[in-house]
Amino acid sequence: MESYVDPKKCSICRQNPIKYTCPRCSLRTCSLSCCIEHKKTLNCNGQRDKTLFKSLNTMTDLDLLSDYRFLEEVNRQVETSKRDELANRMKSLNESTRFQKLIQSKLKSLWSIQILYLPRFSTRHKQNQMWFDRKTDDIFWHVECRVFLDTFHTWTITRMPTKDTTLANLLGKFREANQSVSPKVNNFSSEEQVCVYIENFGQKRTQFGKYEKRSFNTVIDLFRERVFIEFPILYISLSCVFMMNSNHHSSLCSCIIWPFNKELYRKINCYLALGIWSQFTFLAQWWSKSDCVLYIDPVDMERVRKEHAIVIMNHKYDIDWLAGWIICQRLGIMHGSKIVGKQSLRLVPIVGWCWIFTESIFLRRVWESDRETLVKDLRKVLANYPQNYFFNFLLFCEGTRFTEKKRLASMKIAQEKGLPELKHHILPRTKGFTLLLQGAENRITGIYDLNVGFKKSGAEPTFLSIIKGHACQAEIYVRRTPIADIPTDTDGCSDWVHKLYQEKDQIYDYFLRHDTFEGNGLVRVEIPRNYKDLLIELTWMIIIGIPSVIYLCKFLWTSTFLAQFIFVILVILATIGVRAMIAVTETERGSHYGENQKDK
């Protein structure tokens, strides 16, 4: 059983009445000796803990005074630390300024070199390790070197001596730092083959703009009588020859042949256009891994390679035309592709110009003028067309890309004419097709009905999806009708077109229900992709792409500010042009033609 402890007795000796209370641990003792003993035993210093929490009802005047003095002490310490930090900064700044002035005076007196220092808080100023050696009376530089071979190779040289460093030393240090590209540096066989550029300050602008080309034996020659900023950057490169070509220039040059030999002109232009259009199929087939499956009679697939044809396609997607191009490329007939399209397509950069050169037909959607244009342009194409060269005219009889608003507007016209309602197509316009048929002059032998559908398992069928590398999955259902089986009179041809679109509506409805054309009466044919468009794209990359990048880098290094500004403007205009090309394919940016009954 524990013994009783009297709370009024000393906690150490437990005999005498208590007289003192420890300010820190609140232990109660009777004498100085007991107080000293408790400090030794409990390792207590006897000082009040100024941060110890005390409730309000236990607070005394002494506690309040102690807290006040504690706050004063904290304030003094904060003020003292600020003064010490500022003093240390000023001391460091003065030492740095004295060192900088020493470097500046030595450079100016020894080699007439003027150095400018960056703000002391900038990153490059902090990284700069430039040093003056009093024993050798030499300055050691901190330099960033950028060597351009196939790309930029950057490395930093610290403590580079002024008197003994040559170009050969620089390249030797580069070989040591970049073993993987060391063999390429052997091309820098002599100083005449090497261009060294350094930013130009305080002097007149040179032919290289704000960069000055320098030749040197030592670093002294490189920087002598110049103004430069600390931690300088040296650009080192081989002299290069720029070569550029453009398939559109070739297309323009081929126009010279047109007045003398139209057949030769068409032969040349077919393949020049193929060089451009193959870049689009390259994006679809190789870049985004998109695929297209064909449903067609095998006999018709052989015929399409050996006859002039009119192709009628539904126009529900942004890139249904690209799916058609993929099939044409795989069948080897893309060089003969032409369109019957709206007048504004002539203005589309690159593609629209190619359609002009390849004699596509453009309409204003005004029948009085379009009638004459169709007859004249078709006769021009059929006249003197090369033997064993075949073309195909892509025609959208609906006249515009499908939207629900346009369909509803066209169905009002269909009700007035007593025609069946179409669920997935716009009411076709028959006058243009009838005129094409009548002007075929027995040269066009087949009409191909194409029904394009994109599977839900693939990416959204837009050109932006292709550029982003997202694979789209397309299927095309193809039927051929001999042109001899189609009535040539206006009413009979118009009835045939309306019946065709009723059948197209049923075919596309089948695709929507089954997400495939399989089982709808035609054989599934998977035509493997070939390497032709890939080889064409790689050829253009080698001939134009790589030299252009090299020339662009050199231009940006050496050109004036005005030239760089003009270049930026050209890049912006090119970007706008590319965006305009993409906008042509987008449904929401398409024309509003056909949304009103007066357009019908």
Helices and strands as residue ranges (DSSP letters): E 20-21, E 28-29, H 32-42, G 56-58, H 61-111, E 114-116, H 123-127, E 131-133, E 138-148, E 152-161, H 167-177, G 179-181, H 182-185, G 191-193, E 194-199, E 211-214, H 219-223, E 227-229, E 233-238, H 247-254, H 262-282, I 283-287, E 291-295, H 298-303, G 304-306, E 308-313, H 320-331, G 334-336, E 337-342, G 343-347, H 351-357, E 361-363, H 367-382, E 392-395, H 404-417, H 431-438, E 444-454, H 463-467, E 473-482, G 483-485, H 490-514, E 524-525, H 532-540, I 541-545, H 546-558, H 561-585, G 597-599
